[in-house]
Each structure stands twice: as structure tokens, then as C-alpha cells.
Amino acid sequence: MTSQRSARPLIAIIGSTDPDRVFSHPLRATDLAPEACRQLGRELARASCDLAVFSSSSEYIETDVVAGYADACTEAEQGRVAAFPPRHSDVDFGLAPDIHASLEILRDSSGEWEVAFYHTLLSCDGVLLMGGGQSTRVAGIIALAQRLPLVTVAAFGGGAGQVWINFDKVRNDADDSDIRLMGDNWSSASASRLIACLLRQRERRLHTLEERARDERTTARRSAEGLTVAAVCMLVSLAALVTARQSQQAGARDLLVLVGAPLVASAAGAILRNSFESDVRWGRAAVRGLGAGLVCVLLYFASQLLTVPALLDHLDVRRLLFFTIPLGFTAGFTFDLVFERLRTGAAGPPSVPPPDPLAPGASRPPSGDGQRA
């Protein structure tokens, strides 16, 4: 899909209003259809759009749309008609040599028209449906599923009219006024309004794509910043391990290193965990990791002091850091599990409820008189 605002949008023209064909969903107002197609073609030329067509047969709307399109093209505003026929087919709209619209034939390597038809549909910037049968309806459903800008001229019935009904469930970039416009009866002002509706949907689609790309860039930048901070935290914790002093009586500096290094490692673990998530907020994750790391590290030291009361008299900071730094990192990386266990107080195995004596297969106590109850 052409996503640049400066590029000319490529609009696929699909449908048929031939009254001699039999459609599962009948056509309406077929006497107005040829002139309506020419009006739509003129409006597409005035809107600086290119056309994607698939056949020059008179039973399809491409013939009349291209005729109106070629009439409205000027020397200052040249037009382009891109035809996508199968390998063995040809396209000839009988255009005059002095028109200001070029016909470009892009033949598909496949000999089946369905391959060229549906493959090209996905590369267009918009789709115009009018009348038609099952293929037109399928093309409209694909356009809705791929969120392509879509206009269905429901006034002429056929497959396009059935696609208009589907707008009630899948609106994409069309609003209520657009859907009502596509369902109105045909009038002299319908062509300009419908093409304007199609271009409005394209603008909304481009705006959505730009916002999505901007959000992706912001997420990537936040992720890079978070990973940088995590790397710095891990280096700081390793530096504390290397520079820690050997066994001696604990001082303020030793306690600061003993507690601070695992906390820095827990922040690094939480940031790394957050980098795997879609909502990258490494600052908030770092704070949560610090909380989880602080709880785990202090609980560990508390258990050590209970078993070895004289631990601080001969404290080997470096030896303890070999265990507490991985402990802090793990606590930060799994901070959601740590907080969940603290919240629920799951310190031991869950209690098992007593068996129901009335459950099927359960043994019942004997009655007082020795008889079965």
C-alpha cells in the first residue's frame, strides 16, 4: 500500500452492472449505472488518483470508469491507468491517442485471473465497488479485513450492496456519515461525495499508520534506554563484587555494598524483564524490582543472622555477594511472583479440605445401633 501522502493513491475499480448477467444478489437502477461510472471516473481524475483495473470487457464497470477518467485528465494533471490482466489476456479500452492518461499494462505471470486480481488488491490504496457478484463481494470482504479504504456504491445492489451491509460490523476508518452516504440512492452529487469519502478514509488510515510508527519508535527508544540502564546496573553490581573487602568486622561501607549491590542487580533484572513486554516502562519496572530485591535480600540476611548471630563480627562481603547478587537479580526479574506470594501469604503448601462423607465412594461411619445408616 502506498503510504506517502505525496504519492498519487492507486484505486482498484471492481464490479459489474451488466443487466444481461445473472447475479445471486440482483442489481438495481442499471439504466443509471454507465453514466454513474463515468462520473466516478471524472471525480477520481480530479482527485489526482490512479486507477487499477483488471479487464476492458464491457460487462465490467472498468470500461465506463476509465472513459470518464480519461475525459477529465488534463495536460497539467496527467492520469495513469494500471491494468493487471492474467498472462494470456489483453486490455484495450480504445482510448484516443491525444488523451492525457497513460495506460500501463502489468501482466501477471499466472494464467488465472484470481491470482492477479486478489494479489493486486492488497497493494492498492483504496477500493471502489459497484454492483458485481461473488468476486466483488469477496474483494470487499478482503478490503475490510485488510483495513483498506473502501467505498461501496450500494445504490446499484449486487455484491457491493452486500459488502455495504458488512460495514455495520467492521467500520475500519469509515464513520456513520460515510456509511450512510454509501447507502444513499444515486444522485448527481453522489460521485464527488463518494470519492471524497474514499480519500477521507485514506487520510485516517495514513494518520493511524503514522501514529503506530511513532509509537513503535518510542517503544524502541524506551527499550534501548532501559537496556542501557540495565547494563550499567549489572556492571555496577559486578564492580561492587570485585572491590568488596575480605572478612572483617562490618562497617557502614560494607553494609552499604552488601545491600546496595543486590538491589542494583534487582533493578537490572526488572528492566530486562520489562524489555520483553509490549508496554515498555523501565523506570516503573526498576522501582518494582528494587522493592522485590530489597524484601528478598533482607529476608535472606535476617535468616542468616538468626542462625549465625556473630555474622557481622567477621563479615566476608565478597563471599556473600556471590549469592546475594544473583538473588537480587532473580527477585527483580520475577518481581511479579515475589509480590504475589507476599500478597497472598503463600508461605507453605495449601491446606487440603477434609473429605466429604457424603461424596460417592466415600466410607460412612457406622450408626449407633450397628445398622447401615
HUSUL-V305265 format. One record per helix or strand of 3 or more residues. SS is the DSSP state (A for helix, B for strand). FROM is the first residue (numbers start at 1). LEN is the number of residues. If there is no record, write none. Layout:
# HUSUL-V305265
SS/FROM/LEN
SS/FROM/LEN
This chain:
# HUSUL-V305265
B/10/7
A/30/17
B/50/4
A/62/11
B/79/5
B/101/5
A/113/9
B/126/6
A/134/12
B/150/4
A/154/3
A/158/9
A/176/8
A/190/54
A/252/24
A/282/26
A/317/17
A/335/10
